[in-house]
Amino acid sequence: MNSIVEFPWQQAAIIIHSQLIIKSFQRWLGRSLLDVDGSPVDIAKALFEAPFVLAAHGIEADPIFNYGNRKALEQWQMSWEEFTRTPSRKSAEAVEQTERNRLLAETTTQGFSYFSGVRITSTGQRFRIEDGIVWNLLDEENQYCGQAAVYSKCQFI
């Protein structure tokens, strides 16, 4: 297997994106997403291997996932390549889209939001997330560049 695919955290763009995810979380919530020290590569690896689900999407008209750690890839039952080509709206069934859209709009305005809700894997399995957090991603110039979500409590239903 190609190491860039197997270990996406080694890609320069993902190392930078990992820093952006962590710094944006710290900015909005005033606490660390992950307690880790070391080089940017060490931090990117730790984030990818973290014990929680973490996903992020960009700012496209129909936002595409641009990051999923190992737990996210396992949760949605996708490879890195599949996940990073998937519109984030596909993580929720049609009946859940209104609430998901409201949550993302609220987050855009407030910077972050707490959430619970039902999502769906690539194979159609439904699961309920509890105590999730979604937050805006801001670059070094404080320009909006997407949103990320994290959770560790979920149950298949």
Secondary structure, 3 states (H helix, E strand, C coil): CCHHHHCHHHCHHHHHHHHHHHHHHHHHHCCCCCCCCCCHHHHHHHHHCCCCEEEEECCCCCCEEEEECHHHHHHHCCCHHHHCCCEHHHHCCHHHHHHHHHHHHHHHHHCEEEEEEEEECCCCCEEEEEEEEEEEEECCCCCEEEEEEEECEEEEC
